[in-house]
Amino acid sequence: MPEPELHSSASAPRPVKAGLGVEDIRHIPARERELRFTRNRAGSVLLAAGFLLIAIAAFLQLTGYDTITPYLPAPLWAMQAAALVPAVLCLIAGSRCLKHAAVIVTPVGVEILPFLRARRAMQWCFWQQIRSADRKGGRLNLRLTDGSTVAVSLRPMTAASREMLVHAVRQRVNTLQCSGYGKA
């Protein structure tokens, strides 16, 4: 069954500029479209910290090359290990933040994935359950119909991602409320 035309020709989405790594989404069925938001701000900070710690370890290796003797324990080796272990951990955590989604907005609802144990602790908020969405400080608060509130932290995301997430959720909730979707 063909999808109904909801937009006039004036408000129809324009093609995306080539070379941005984004394809035109009009060929994707509406029920398969989703917006994924990652922790890119936190990921970039962690990657920068990891590379800085690797640079510190390399500097310690280069400056202490002539001072290491086989008879005395070299404290520089311990300092290098103290810099390399956190560097590897920062690189792993940073790449995980950049690669894996934190929040996914789908036609079904909002999927919230925590940083640790995402498979066990993920939350689904269906559009029928969300009564309102508002932003307070660094959080997006989803007020549910049962009276509870789900808070989504926006701090690990970039400013553009934060605004886009808040706008997408608010628009979807407002559209569904205006249409009376989910009401008996």
RACORCOR-V595252 format. One record per backbone hydrogen bond with DSSP energy under -1.0 kcal/mol. NH is the residue of the N-H (numbers start at 1). CO is the residue of the C=O. Records with the same first field share a line. If there is no record, write none. Layout:
NH: CO  CO
This chain:
28: 25
32: 29
33: 30
35: 105
37: 103
39: 97
40: 38
41: 156
42: 156
43: 39
44: 40
45: 41
46: 42
47: 43
48: 44
49: 45
50: 46
51: 47
52: 48
53: 49
54: 50
55: 51
56: 52
57: 53
58: 54
59: 55
60: 56
61: 57
62: 58
63: 59
64: 60
79: 75
80: 76
81: 77
82: 78
83: 79
84: 80
85: 81
87: 83
88: 84
89: 85
90: 86
91: 87
92: 88
93: 89
94: 90
95: 91
96: 92
97: 93
98: 94
99: 95
100: 96
102: 37
103: 37
104: 111
105: 35
106: 109
110: 125
111: 104
112: 123
113: 102
121: 117
123: 112
125: 110
127: 108
129: 126
130: 126
131: 143
132: 143
134: 141
136: 139
139: 136
140: 152
141: 134
142: 150
143: 132
144: 148
145: 129
147: 144
150: 142
152: 140
154: 138
157: 154
162: 158
163: 159
164: 160
165: 161
166: 162
167: 163
168: 164
169: 165
170: 166
171: 167
172: 168
173: 169
174: 170
175: 171
176: 172
177: 173
178: 174
179: 175
181: 176
183: 180
